[in-house]
Amino acid sequence: MNFERKLNRRSLLKASAAVGATGLASVSMPSVLRAAEPDKPSELIIRAWGGPWVEALKNGVSDPFTEKTGIRIIHDLTEDNEIQPKVWAAVAQNRTPPIHINWDTTTNATKSALRGVCEDLSDLSNLSGTTDLAKPVGVDGYPIVNTYGYVYVLAYRPEAFPDGPPKSYHDLLDPKFKGRIAFYNDGIGFHFPAQVAGGGALEDIPGNMDACWEFVEKIKAQNPLLGEDPDFVTWFQRGEIDAACTISTNALGAKRSGVDIAWTVPEEGAKFDTDGLWIPKGHSESDLYWAREYINSALTQANQQVWLDGLGLPGVVPGLTPPEGLAGDPSYPTKPEDFERLIRISGQIQVENESEWFSKFKQIMQG
């Protein structure tokens, strides 16, 4: 099994969330979910993304959980779409799944929930203190618990844009940026802004996305670099790219490493998504109990504060203090008005269509 080695984060599918700053309540402290604690396993395996992602989870949730319970946490960095069929097969064959908890994109997790392979988490005690963002949309109950939201910003090196932030994705078509822009290798986060940049309407998604693919063709002519989350941090650190459509966490990670970098939401808008935690069916009663306790602990204010400070993302419990410099930042939406420039497409539409979108993007880039 591939623990703490692979650094891919996402060939991913994501769900939009109905978000807002309403419905906030106080957060309860971790509590035992049943009357008596079962025996503790020696370890729990959490599938995670590499780079700053796994470091933040380790510092904010995994290490405190181990300190409290004595249970060792192993972070399995197998890429999320690679682990998905393995989990599905294990559940179908009544075998023990290869992981205890999947830290997953909400759309990928929704596909698993609709397949019936997720344990129900609706009675976790700390759910009562979460915002509406924690609730997955398009499924019954809580087969998934959303843990934070994030924005696919347009990150850039200020010295490459001396006249100010890029206003539009059209700015990246300047010949001087050939070979110096980057996107996810499946185009995640870029499909919707590309639809707008190509002159199309968001209302036409998914029925008519010709405008998206026409603009992707123009971007392809710029010979962009294609990769995953850790790649963006590395490319910015090495000065190999001037701009990238990426999750704000990656830009923040590069900035924290000393890179002069900034980010913006261009006039086309930016995609907003959520990630969450879920437990595959098929574990022993004791393993299930402690896996649920792990997720419950991830919903405390104290753990979310440390975890999401590391990621620079807004969480699902009230009272979190934004990391330094991110209060009011477009990548850190907390109020309804903060979402006006962000793009949120139905989770059902994404579940049904993203595999096709990913394939189309790759086909264009490899053609």
N, C-alpha and C positions, 0 to 999 in steps of 0.2 A: 504494500500500500504506500501511497506517495505522500508522506507526511513532511510538512515544512520545507518542501523543495520547489514545487511548481509555483510560478509567480503569476500565472494567468488569473485574471479576475473574472472576465465575463465574455462568453459568447452568448450574450444574454438576452433574456426576454424580460421586459419590465412592465409593471402595471402602473397606471396612473392612479392617484388616490384622490378621493374627495377630501380636500384639506381645508382647514380653517383653524382659527385660534379659539374656537368655542369649546364648550364642554370640558373645561379644565377643572381638575379637582386635586386635592392633596394626594400625595403618593404614600402608600403604606410601606412599611419596611418588609423585608423578606419574611415569609412565614411558612411554616410547615404546611403542606397541602393536604395532608391526611393526619389521622389521629396518631399514628405511630410511624416512625421512620424505619424503612426496610434497611437491610444490609447495604453498605456502600460498595460500589464497584471500585476497583483500583484506579480506573481511568474512564474518561468520557472522550469521545472523538467528535470534534466540531469541524465540519468543512468550512474553510475560510478562504479569503483572497489574500494574496501576498503583499509585500511592501508595507506601506504605512497602514494598510487596512488591518492586517493581522496583528501588527504591533499595537494598534489602538485597542483592538478587542482583548488582547492579552493583558494590557495594562488596566483596562477599565472593567472587564468582566471576568476573564478567566483566572487571573492571579488572585483577585479577591475571593472568588469562589473556591479555589484550592486552599487558600488560607483559612477560610471558614469551615470547609468540609473535609479537607485532607485528600480530596479526589483530584488526581492529576488530570490536566486537560491537554490533549494532543490536538494540534491544529493540522488538519489534512488539507493541503493546498491543491488538491485535484480540482481542475477547472470544472465549473458548475454544470455545464452541459455534458461533460464527460462522466460525472458522478450520477447524473439523473437516470440514465437507463439501467445502471447497476443497482440503484435503489429500487426502481420499479420492478426489476426482475427478481430481486430478493423478496420483496413483499408478495409478488405473484406466486413465488415458489415456496412460500412459508419458511424462508431462511432469514437469519439475523442480518439486518442491513449493515453495510460497511461503515456507516457513520451513525452517531447517536442524534446529532442535531445538524441541520443544514442551514447555514447562513446564506441566504439565497435572494435573488431578485424576486420581487413580488409576483411578476408575471410568470417566471419559471415555477415559483412555488404554487401559484394558482393552477397551473397545469397539473401539478402533482395532487393538489387538493381535489380538483375535478376528477382525477383518476381514482380518488379514494384511498390514497396511500398515506395520508397525514393523520396523526393523532389529534384529538380535539383538545384545545388549550383554553376553552372558554371559561373555565373555572379557576384560572390562575388568579391568586388574590390581588396581585398588583395591577391587574387590568383595570380595576375600578378607579385607579388614579391616572389613567392615561387619557390623552386627547383623542379626537376623532381620527387622527392620522394613524393610530395603531390598528384600526379596524380594516381588514382586507375587504375590498369591494368586489362584488360578483360571486361570493361564496357564502354559504350559511355558517354562522358561528365564527369560531377562530381556529381553523385548521392551520393558519399562519398568524403570527403576530408581527405587524410592521413595527420596526424599531426606530426609524428616522426617515427623513426625506433628503433629496439632493437634486442639484441642478447640473445639467450639461452646459457649462459655460463655454465661451470662446476665450481661451487663455492665450496670452501673448507676451512677447518680450517688448517692453516699452521702447527700447532703443531701435527696434525694427519699425516702430510706428511713432516717429517723432512729432507728428501732427495731432496725436491723441489716440485714444482707443479705436480699433476698427469699428466702424458703424454697422457694417454689413458683411455677410459672407462673400459678397461680390468683391470686397477689398482683397480677398485672398487670391483672386484671379490675376493680380498684378504679376507680370513675368518675374519680378525679383523674388517672388516667393516660391518659384518652381523648385521642388524637392525639399522645401523647408516648412511644410505644413503637415499636420498629422491628424488621423482619425482612427477610431476603433476599426478593427479589421472586418467587422460586420456592419459598420456604419451606425451602430446604436447611438442614439442621441442626436444624430444628424438628419435622419429621414424627414422629420417634420419641418425643421427650419429650411431644409433643402426644397421641400414642397412650396414653401412661401417664396424662397429666393428664386425659384424657377417660374414664378408667376401664378402658381396654383393656389387653391384655397384649402384650408384645413378641413372644411366641411366635405371636401371631395375624398377624404381618406376613409376607407381604403379603395373605394370604387374607381377613382381616377387619379393615379399618382404619376402620370406622364411628366408633369412639371418637375417632380422630385428627381426622376431618373435623368431627365435632360440636364439638370443642374449638376448631378453627380458626374455625368459625362464630362462636363466642363472642369470640375474639380480633378477628375482623373487625369486630365491633360497636364495638370500641375505636378504630376508624379509624387503624390503624397506618401508619407510614411504611414504604415498601418500596423497597429499593435494592440497591446492591452495596458492596463493601468500602470504597472511598474515601468513600462517602456516610456510613457509620457514623462514621468519624473526624470528618468535617465536622459532622455533626449534634451529636455530643457537644461538639465545640469551640464551636459556636454556642449550646449550651444548649437545643437544640430537642427533645431527647429525654431521658427519664429512665432508660430501660432498653432493651436490645436483645439478641436472640439473634444472636450474631456470633462469628466466630473471634477468639480471644484476641489475635491480632496487632493487630487494629483497636483494641481497647480499650487495648492497650499503646501503640499509636501516639498515641492521644489523651492518654494519661497522660504520655507523654514530651513532648508539646507543652504541658504545663502544666495539663491538665484534671484536676479532682478526680474520679477514676473508679476503680471497683473491679469485680471480677467474681467469680462463684461458680458452682458446679455445684448446681443446685436438686435437690430431692428426687426429681424425675422422672428425673434423670440428664442426661447430655450426650453428644452424638454425638462419636465420635473418628474421624478420617479421616487419610489420607495424600495427599501429592502426589508427583509424580515427573517425570522427564525421559525423553524418547524421541525417536528420530530417524525421520522418514518415509523410506520407500524412494524411490529415484529420483534420488539425488544422485550426482555424479561421485565417483570413488574418492578423490580428494584432499579434496573437501569432506566426505565421509563420515569419512575419517580424522581430520580436525581437529574435526569435530563430536563424534566419540567421545572425543577428547582433552579437549574441554571438559567433557563429562559425567564423565570420569575425574577431572579436577581438582576437580569439585564434590564428590567423595567423599574429599578429603583432610581431615585434622583441622583444619589451619590455615584452609582456605577455609570449611569448615562452621562453624567457630567464629565467624568474622566474619559470614557470611551469616545464620546462625540467631540470633546476638546481635541482629541487626536485626529479626528476626521474633519473637523470644522463644519459639522452638519447639525441642523435642527432636529431635536429628538421628539419623543412622544409623551414626555411628562412635563408638567409645568414647573416653572421656577429655575430652569437651566440658564446659566449665564453664558452669553455668546463668547466664543474665544476672542482674544484681543484683536481688534481691528475688523471684526465681522458683524458687529451690531449695525443693522441697516444695510448690509451688503446684499446685492441681488442674489448672491449664492446662498444666503441664509434667510429664507423667507419664514416669517412667523405670523404676520397679520394678513387678513384677506387681501388688502391692497397690494401686498408684496407679490401676489400670484398673478397679477393682471398681465404681466409680460411673459409669463411662463405658459408652456403648452402642455395640456393634459388631455390625452386621448383615452377613450373608454378602454378599460382593462380587457373587456371581452374582445374588442377589435384587435388589441395587441396580441392576445393569446391566440386568436384565430389566424393572424396574418404575419407575425414577425418572422417566422421561419422563412416565409417566402420573401420578405423584405431583405433579410440577411443574405439569402442566396442571390437575389437580384443585385445587391450592392457588390458582393464578391465577384459575380459574373462580369459586371462592368469594370471593376478594378483589375481583373485578371485578363480581360479581353484584349 
